Amino acid sequence: MPSFRSGDAELVYEVAGSGPDVVMLHPFPLQHQFWNGILEQLSSRYRVVLPDLRAHGGSEAGNGPVAMQKVADDVDRLCRELDIRKGTFVGASIGGYTLFEFWRRYRERVSALVFANTRAGAETAEGRVGRRQTADEVLREGTAQFIEELFQKLFSSATLTNRPDIVDDARAMAMKMSPADVASVQRGMADRADSVPTLATINVPALVIAGADDSVPISELELIHQGIRGSRFCVIDKAGHYAAMEQPAEFGRLLRGFLDN
């Protein structure tokens, strides 16, 4: 895989197709293959850029917590690497957190935004404590139990029951993260900024996608939709937090329709 240097980390990415640029940011604790199920629907008309976020997959963590500011700077560095002057940016979960920070720092690069299975608010006080405790626990005990418990919360019951192959694929991606990687990302997400005030500043076309069975309440995605004037809002049935893996045909249809229009 090609790679580039961003600050204190070497990061990897893949590119598929040609045409207008679409940069896709996967969720924690997965990697760019998260998008494989919808890639064919997009790459026939677009140049799809798929990085492994800092500390995920084949990308290094660098030093200290994986702050969203760092990840946003990584995305900008990738844009410079590939001469992406303006493009559509798609973010799921931590990818969405990153896009709020990216918009605040580099909005001149953005022609459109897609937020999936994410939230705009800062972490709650309880959530910050929980993420920091998780960081300490995985450093002591490893990641295996954490990942199993996480997937029970994040996948829809339909996926857990009927599609063990999808869960297996996600597990294989997640297990590539070391305990130190997981801890650094948990600490970075714990301290993410409150992006609710940012919503009113977003003045490009935007699509917001929720999973009907996501552990992130649909109300959190509705808040993003309501805050971004003129945005579109869609809910995918029988999908949890990893909607693009769980229901790739529908997710891809919604995304391709948004891009084409």
C-alpha positions, 0 to 999 in steps of 0.5 A: 500500500502507498504511504505518506508521512504526517507529523510523527506517523507514517500512514497508509492509504489506497485509491480506487477509480478515477474522477471527482475525489471522494475521501472516506474515513472509516470507524474505530477500530476498523480500517479502510477495508470497512468500505469494501462493500460499497467501493464498486458502486463508487469507483466506476465514476469517482476517485475514492481515497481510503486512508487507514486513520492514525493508529488503525490498520497499517497506520502508525499512532505517533506519540500521545493521544490520537486527537481529532486535530491530529487526524484532521491534519493527517487528512489534509496532508493526504490531500496534499499528497494526492493533489486533492484541492476540493472533494467530498469527504465521508466519515463514519463514527470517529471519521465523522468526529474528524470531519468536524475538525477538518471542516473547522481547519480546512473547509476550503477543501470541502465540496460536500460532507457525509456523516454516518453513525456519528455524533456532533457533541463532545463526550459526556463526563461519564463517557470521558471516564469510561474511555480512559478506563478502557484505555487502561484496561486494554493496556493491562489485559489486551484488546480481545475481550474489549473488541468482543464486547464492543461488537455486541453493542455496535452491530445490529442484532440482525447482523450478529444473528445472521451474518457472522461473516461480517462480524468476523471481517470486522474482528480481523480488522480490529485485531490489527490494532495493538493495545497501545493503539486502542488506548491512544485512540480512546484517549483522543476520542475522550477529549474531542471538541463539541462540534454542535456549534460547528453545524450552523457553519457548514454551508456545503451539501451534506448527507446524514446517515443513521442505522436504525439499530445503532447504539448511537441514538437516531436523535444524535444524527437528527441533531446533525441534520437539523443543524446543517441547513439543507442537509439530507437525512436517511435511516438504514433498517437492520443496520447498527453502527457499521451500516456500510458493512451491514447494509452495503447495497443500501448505504452505497445507493444512498451515497452514490445518489448523493454524489451524483446529484 
